[in-house]
Amino acid sequence: MVITEGFIGLILGGVSSLLLSLIAYFLKLLVQDIRDLKKEQMNLRELCIWLKAEQGQL
């Protein structure tokens, strides 16, 4: 009985470890996407400011 309980615990530990690793991986991707969106937003903001300045000159 002790061997099967230990084996079940080992399996559950492995599965929970795998699930936590997957969650951490997807959170890392999410954070990277948010950083990329912030960079794109800054580029778009600079472009809008430049376009408004050009429009004012015309």
Secondary structure, 3 states (H helix, E strand, C coil): CHHHHHHHHHHHHHHHHHHHHHHHHHHHHHHHHHHHHHHHHHHHHHHHHHHHHHHHHC
